[in-house]
Amino acid sequence: MVDEEKIEAIEEELAPEEDERLPFPTARVVRIIKENLTKPHQIRAEVKLAANEFLGDVLKDLAREMDKE
């Protein structure tokens, strides 16, 4: 299991400047995605970025709606 964690850590690495501009830690987003897949998949960097940005947008919209109440 330790080897699997190391492999996932290597797969999940992004350039530090990319990871800093994202709303959530990329590793956590990827972990959530992988936990909910029925078959193991390698997740492309574009998908990791898009999912992270999407979640950030959802959270922004949620905050705006909460602010209206």
Residue, then its C-alpha position, 0 to 999 in steps of 0.5 A: m500500500v505504501d508503494e501505491e501511495k508513492i505512485e499516486a503522489i508522483e501522478e498527482e504532482l503539478a508545478p508548484e505555481e499551478d497548484e498555488r493558483l488552484p482553490f483546493p490541493t490537487a492531491r485531495v481532489v484526485r483522491i476524491i475522484k479516485e475513491n468514487l471510480t469503480k475501475p482504476h484510471q489514470i487521471r490526466a492533468e487537464v482533468k485534475l485542473a478542470a475539476n479543481e477549478f470547477l469545485g472552486d466555482v461551485l463554492k464561489d456560487l454557493a457563497r454568493e447564494m448564502d450571502k443573499e439570505 
